[in-house]
Amino acid sequence: MNTLQLDLGERSYPIHIGAHLLDQADLYKKHIKGTLTAVVTNETVAPLYADKVVKSLEGIGQKVKLIVLPDGEEFKTWEVLQKIFDGLLENSADRKTTLVALGGGVIGDMTGFAAACYMRGIKFIQVPTTLLSQVDSSVGGKTGINHPLGKNMVGAFHQPQAVIADLDTLKTLPAEELAAGLAEVIKHGAIADAEFLSWIEKNQDALNRCDPTAMEHAVRRSCEIKSQVVAQDEKEGGIRAILNFGHTFGHAIEAGMGYGSWLHGQAVGCGMVMAADLSVRVGLLSEADASRLKKIIEALRLPTQPPKLGVDRFMELMSVDKKAEGGEVRYILLNGLGQAKIQTVDDDLVIQTLIAHGVA
């Protein structure tokens, strides 16, 4: 097992990465103070892993409430969030109750948001079971739900007590879910570590077949990069926004197509190709590097062609973006591979990128 530490002062926490972690009771015990723990999961993950986690928690004397939500991005809503609150209230959960998020990014985001809101804040532990959640969404304290007009527009910053990333859970991932997670792995290399991006390029076959050694390195290095960025800027007042490379275009795809139509990682993969193209047009990135990045994204079985939403609709969707300031969208661009930059861009250049990628 590898353990990283995200350094946020009194809100610091460990990120445990390894095999056979779900039933290691000591990893949970040190972060639980009360007598009730609520495990939030979904209909897909529950039959696979809920029993292991529940037994681990019962083994350390916890009364455990299992809350099972429907599976999918389309259920990341107020209505489904209420089911978590219902379960807590029906079981007399108090301020010492701990929530455990057992699942992918949707479960982690919703459980964290419920923890931030219930009694104005209770503790929670992230137990991510998808590659995307292990390398990205479980780390950093972003929680929330979607709004019909924009992804993750309702939420809070609320850090977990710990992240427990059991690599064994990746063995049950469908191929498209694995690819979706690899999009965030590529992103970390593209924005912060050209050497890591080269490693991804050289190990694409191992990554595509979910080789355990390759997965361990991909998860660990991604978490190292994200932790370093979050430690500098916990609440995204500046540099943390670089972690959204590919997300401005990607979130527009998700919202425009309807949540759940594209996996988040698929949309980010395509969004990174578009953001790299825009970086070329701004004069920050060479065409050769943009082409290289696109080939890596394609090799890891991610889409690179956006849906035909229309230029006006795409621009409208991107205007509803958390990085916008004073009505202007701030784009995350590549200043060469391994370096990112946040800046506004003339609409004419953005439209050129959209037209070049056939969204009309």
C-alpha positions as CSV (number, residue, x, y, z in Angstrom):
1,M,0.0,0.0,0.0
2,N,1.2,3.5,-0.8
3,T,0.0,6.4,1.3
4,L,0.1,10.0,0.2
5,Q,-0.7,13.0,2.3
6,L,-2.7,16.0,1.0
7,D,-1.4,18.9,3.1
8,L,-4.1,21.3,4.0
9,G,-3.2,22.1,7.6
10,E,-5.9,20.9,10.0
11,R,-7.9,19.6,7.0
12,S,-5.0,17.4,5.8
13,Y,-5.8,13.7,5.1
14,P,-4.2,10.5,3.8
15,I,-4.8,8.9,0.4
16,H,-4.3,5.2,0.6
17,I,-3.6,3.4,-2.7
18,G,-3.3,-0.4,-3.0
19,A,-4.9,-3.8,-3.3
20,H,-7.2,-5.5,-0.7
21,L,-8.0,-2.2,1.1
22,L,-11.8,-2.4,1.4
23,D,-11.8,-4.8,4.3
24,Q,-8.9,-3.2,6.2
25,A,-10.9,-2.0,9.2
26,D,-8.0,0.1,10.6
27,L,-8.1,2.4,7.6
28,Y,-11.6,3.4,8.6
29,K,-11.4,3.2,12.4
30,K,-9.0,6.1,12.9
31,H,-11.4,8.5,11.1
32,I,-14.6,7.5,12.8
33,K,-15.7,9.0,16.2
34,G,-19.4,8.2,16.5
35,T,-21.4,5.0,16.6
36,L,-23.3,5.2,13.3
37,T,-21.7,5.1,9.8
38,A,-23.8,5.5,6.7
39,V,-22.4,3.8,3.6
40,V,-23.7,5.5,0.4
41,T,-23.4,3.5,-2.8
42,N,-25.3,2.7,-6.0
43,E,-27.2,-0.2,-7.5
44,T,-24.2,-1.3,-9.5
45,V,-21.5,-1.1,-6.9
46,A,-23.6,-2.4,-3.9
47,P,-23.7,-6.1,-5.0
48,L,-20.0,-6.1,-5.7
49,Y,-18.4,-4.3,-2.7
50,A,-21.0,-3.1,-0.1
51,D,-20.9,-6.3,2.0
52,K,-17.1,-6.1,2.4
53,V,-17.2,-2.5,3.6
54,V,-20.2,-3.0,5.9
55,K,-18.6,-6.0,7.5
56,S,-15.3,-4.0,8.0
57,L,-17.3,-1.2,9.8
58,E,-19.4,-3.6,11.9
59,G,-16.1,-5.3,12.9
60,I,-15.0,-2.0,14.6
61,G,-18.3,-1.7,16.4
62,Q,-20.2,0.5,14.1
63,K,-23.9,0.4,13.5
64,V,-24.1,0.7,9.7
65,K,-26.9,2.1,7.5
66,L,-26.6,1.2,3.8
67,I,-28.1,3.8,1.4
68,V,-28.3,2.6,-2.2
69,L,-28.9,5.2,-4.9
70,P,-29.7,4.7,-8.6
71,D,-26.6,4.6,-10.9
72,G,-25.7,7.3,-13.4
73,E,-24.9,11.0,-13.9
74,E,-28.5,11.7,-14.7
75,F,-29.3,11.0,-11.0
76,K,-26.9,13.6,-9.6
77,T,-29.9,15.7,-8.6
78,W,-31.6,17.4,-5.6
79,E,-34.3,14.7,-5.7
80,V,-31.8,11.8,-5.3
81,L,-29.7,13.7,-2.9
82,Q,-32.7,13.8,-0.6
83,K,-32.5,10.0,-0.3
84,I,-29.2,10.4,1.6
85,F,-30.8,12.9,4.0
86,D,-33.8,10.6,4.4
87,G,-31.6,7.7,5.4
88,L,-29.7,9.8,7.9
89,L,-32.7,11.3,9.5
90,E,-34.6,8.0,9.7
91,N,-31.6,6.5,11.6
92,S,-31.2,9.4,14.0
93,A,-27.8,10.4,12.6
94,D,-26.0,13.0,14.6
95,R,-23.0,15.2,14.2
96,K,-20.6,12.4,15.0
97,T,-22.1,10.2,12.2
98,T,-19.6,9.4,9.4
99,L,-20.6,9.0,5.8
100,V,-18.7,6.6,3.5
101,A,-18.8,7.2,-0.2
102,L,-18.5,3.8,-1.9
103,G,-18.6,4.3,-5.7
104,G,-17.5,6.5,-8.6
105,G,-17.5,10.2,-9.0
106,V,-21.3,10.7,-8.8
107,I,-21.5,8.9,-5.5
108,G,-18.4,10.7,-4.1
109,D,-19.7,14.1,-5.1
110,M,-23.2,13.5,-3.8
111,T,-22.1,11.9,-0.5
112,G,-19.6,14.7,0.1
113,F,-22.2,17.3,-0.6
114,A,-24.6,15.6,1.8
115,A,-21.9,15.5,4.4
116,A,-21.2,19.2,3.9
117,C,-24.9,20.0,4.4
118,Y,-26.2,17.6,7.0
119,M,-26.3,19.4,10.4
120,R,-24.1,22.0,8.7
121,G,-21.3,19.5,8.3
122,I,-20.3,16.0,9.2
123,K,-17.3,13.8,8.4
124,F,-17.0,11.5,5.4
125,I,-14.6,9.1,3.8
126,Q,-14.0,8.5,0.1
127,V,-13.8,4.9,-1.1
128,P,-13.6,5.4,-4.9
129,T,-14.3,2.3,-7.0
130,T,-13.7,3.7,-10.5
131,L,-10.5,4.9,-12.1
132,L,-11.9,8.4,-12.7
133,S,-12.8,8.8,-9.0
134,Q,-9.5,7.3,-7.8
135,V,-7.3,9.6,-9.9
136,D,-9.4,12.7,-9.7
137,S,-12.8,13.3,-8.1
138,S,-12.2,11.7,-4.7
139,V,-9.3,14.0,-4.0
140,G,-9.6,17.7,-3.3
141,G,-12.9,18.2,-1.6
142,K,-15.1,19.3,-4.5
143,T,-18.7,18.1,-3.9
144,G,-22.0,18.8,-5.5
145,I,-24.8,18.0,-7.9
146,N,-25.8,19.1,-11.4
147,H,-28.3,21.7,-12.4
148,P,-30.1,21.4,-15.8
149,L,-28.2,24.5,-16.9
150,G,-24.8,23.5,-15.8
151,K,-22.7,20.6,-14.4
152,N,-21.7,20.7,-10.7
153,M,-23.1,24.2,-10.3
154,V,-24.6,23.5,-6.9
155,G,-22.1,22.2,-4.3
156,A,-19.5,22.9,-1.6
157,F,-15.8,22.5,-0.8
158,H,-15.8,19.8,1.9
159,Q,-12.7,17.7,2.4
160,P,-12.9,14.0,3.3
161,Q,-11.2,12.4,6.3
162,A,-9.4,10.0,4.1
163,V,-9.4,8.5,0.6
164,I,-9.2,4.7,0.4
165,A,-8.5,3.7,-3.3
166,D,-8.6,-0.1,-3.6
167,L,-7.1,-1.0,-7.0
168,D,-8.9,-4.4,-7.0
169,T,-12.2,-2.5,-7.8
170,L,-10.8,-1.5,-11.2
171,K,-11.0,-5.2,-12.3
172,T,-14.8,-5.0,-12.5
173,L,-14.9,-1.8,-14.6
174,P,-16.4,-1.9,-18.1
175,A,-14.0,-0.9,-20.8
176,E,-15.6,2.5,-21.4
177,E,-15.5,3.4,-17.7
178,L,-11.8,2.5,-17.6
179,A,-11.2,4.7,-20.7
180,A,-13.1,7.5,-19.0
181,G,-10.8,7.4,-16.0
182,L,-7.7,7.4,-18.3
183,A,-8.9,10.7,-19.6
184,E,-8.1,12.3,-16.2
185,V,-4.8,10.5,-16.1
186,I,-3.8,12.0,-19.4
187,K,-5.0,15.4,-18.2
188,H,-2.6,15.3,-15.2
189,G,0.3,14.6,-17.5
190,A,-0.8,17.3,-20.0
191,I,-1.0,20.1,-17.5
192,A,1.8,19.3,-15.1
193,D,4.2,16.5,-16.0
194,A,5.4,15.9,-19.6
195,E,7.5,13.0,-18.4
196,F,4.3,11.3,-17.0
197,L,2.6,12.0,-20.3
198,S,5.4,10.2,-22.1
199,W,5.0,7.3,-19.7
200,I,1.3,7.1,-20.6
201,E,2.2,7.2,-24.3
202,K,4.6,4.3,-23.8
203,N,2.3,2.2,-21.6
204,Q,-1.0,2.6,-23.4
205,D,-1.4,-1.1,-24.0
206,A,-0.9,-1.9,-20.3
207,L,-3.3,0.9,-19.3
208,N,-6.0,-0.3,-21.8
209,R,-5.8,-3.9,-20.3
210,C,-5.9,-2.6,-16.7
211,D,-2.5,-4.0,-15.9
212,P,-2.2,-3.8,-12.0
213,T,1.4,-2.3,-12.1
214,A,0.5,0.3,-14.6
215,M,-2.7,1.2,-12.8
216,E,-0.9,1.6,-9.5
217,H,1.5,4.1,-11.0
218,A,-1.2,5.9,-12.9
219,V,-3.3,6.4,-9.8
220,R,-0.4,7.3,-7.5
221,R,1.2,9.9,-9.9
222,S,-2.2,11.4,-10.7
223,C,-3.0,11.8,-7.0
224,E,0.4,13.3,-6.4
225,I,-0.1,15.9,-9.1
226,K,-3.6,16.7,-7.9
227,S,-2.6,16.9,-4.3
228,Q,0.3,19.3,-5.1
229,V,-2.1,21.6,-6.9
230,V,-4.9,21.5,-4.3
231,A,-2.5,22.1,-1.5
232,Q,-1.6,25.4,-3.2
233,D,-5.2,26.5,-3.9
234,E,-7.8,24.6,-2.0
235,K,-10.9,26.5,-3.1
236,E,-9.9,27.3,-6.7
237,G,-9.1,30.9,-6.4
238,G,-6.3,30.6,-8.9
239,I,-4.0,27.7,-10.0
240,R,-6.4,24.9,-9.1
241,A,-8.4,25.8,-12.2
242,I,-5.7,24.2,-14.3
243,L,-7.2,20.8,-13.2
244,N,-10.2,21.7,-15.4
245,F,-8.2,21.4,-18.6
246,G,-10.7,20.0,-21.2
247,H,-13.6,20.5,-18.8
248,T,-15.0,23.7,-20.3
249,F,-15.6,22.0,-23.6
250,G,-16.4,18.7,-21.9
251,H,-19.0,20.1,-19.5
252,A,-20.7,21.7,-22.5
253,I,-20.9,18.3,-24.2
254,E,-22.4,16.7,-21.1
255,A,-25.0,19.4,-20.5
256,G,-25.8,19.7,-24.2
257,M,-26.3,16.0,-24.8
258,G,-28.1,15.3,-21.5
259,Y,-26.3,14.1,-18.4
260,G,-25.4,10.4,-18.7
261,S,-25.4,10.4,-22.5
262,W,-21.6,10.8,-22.5
263,L,-19.4,9.6,-19.6
264,H,-17.6,12.5,-17.9
265,G,-14.2,11.2,-18.9
266,Q,-15.3,10.7,-22.5
267,A,-16.4,14.4,-22.6
268,V,-13.1,15.5,-21.0
269,G,-11.1,13.5,-23.5
270,C,-12.8,15.2,-26.4
271,G,-12.6,18.5,-24.6
272,M,-8.9,18.2,-24.2
273,V,-8.5,17.8,-28.0
274,M,-10.5,20.9,-28.5
275,A,-8.6,22.9,-25.8
276,A,-5.3,21.8,-27.3
277,D,-6.5,23.1,-30.7
278,L,-7.5,26.4,-29.1
279,S,-4.0,26.5,-27.5
280,V,-2.5,26.2,-31.0
281,R,-4.7,29.1,-32.3
282,V,-3.7,31.3,-29.4
283,G,0.0,30.6,-30.1
284,L,0.9,28.6,-27.0
285,L,1.1,25.1,-28.3
286,S,2.7,23.6,-31.4
287,E,0.5,21.7,-33.9
288,A,2.9,18.8,-33.5
289,D,2.2,18.6,-29.7
290,A,-1.5,19.0,-30.2
291,S,-1.5,16.2,-32.7
292,R,0.6,14.0,-30.3
293,L,-1.9,14.6,-27.5
294,K,-4.8,13.7,-29.7
295,K,-3.1,10.4,-30.7
296,I,-2.6,9.5,-27.0
297,I,-6.3,10.3,-26.3
298,E,-7.4,8.2,-29.3
299,A,-5.0,5.3,-28.3
300,L,-6.7,5.1,-24.9
301,R,-10.1,4.6,-26.6
302,L,-11.6,8.0,-26.0
303,P,-13.7,10.0,-28.4
304,T,-12.1,13.0,-30.1
305,Q,-15.1,14.2,-32.2
306,P,-17.7,16.4,-30.4
307,P,-21.4,16.1,-31.0
308,K,-23.1,18.5,-33.5
309,L,-24.6,20.8,-30.9
310,G,-24.2,23.9,-33.1
311,V,-21.8,26.8,-32.5
312,D,-24.3,29.1,-30.8
313,R,-25.5,26.3,-28.5
314,F,-21.9,25.3,-27.6
315,M,-20.9,28.9,-26.8
316,E,-24.0,29.3,-24.7
317,L,-23.3,26.2,-22.7
318,M,-19.7,27.2,-22.1
319,S,-20.8,30.6,-20.8
320,V,-22.4,28.8,-17.8
321,D,-19.0,27.8,-16.4
322,K,-17.6,28.1,-12.8
323,K,-14.4,29.6,-14.2
324,A,-16.2,32.5,-15.8
325,E,-15.5,35.9,-14.4
326,G,-17.5,39.1,-15.2
327,G,-19.3,37.2,-18.0
328,E,-16.0,36.1,-19.6
329,V,-15.0,32.4,-19.8
330,R,-11.5,31.7,-18.7
331,Y,-10.1,28.7,-20.7
332,I,-7.4,26.3,-19.5
333,L,-4.8,26.1,-22.2
334,L,-1.5,24.3,-22.7
335,N,1.6,26.4,-22.8
336,G,3.5,23.4,-24.2
337,L,2.9,19.8,-23.0
338,G,3.3,19.6,-19.2
339,Q,2.3,23.2,-18.5
340,A,-1.1,24.9,-18.3
341,K,-2.3,28.5,-18.4
342,I,-5.6,30.1,-17.5
343,Q,-6.7,33.0,-19.7
344,T,-9.6,34.5,-21.6
345,V,-9.7,34.0,-25.4
346,D,-11.3,36.0,-28.1
347,D,-14.7,34.4,-29.1
348,D,-13.6,34.3,-32.8
349,L,-10.8,31.9,-32.0
350,V,-13.1,29.7,-29.9
351,I,-15.6,29.6,-32.8
352,Q,-12.8,28.6,-35.2
353,T,-12.0,25.7,-32.9
354,L,-15.7,24.7,-32.8
355,I,-16.1,24.9,-36.5
356,A,-12.8,22.9,-37.1
357,H,-14.2,20.1,-35.0
358,G,-17.5,20.0,-36.8
359,V,-19.9,21.0,-34.1
360,A,-22.0,23.0,-36.6
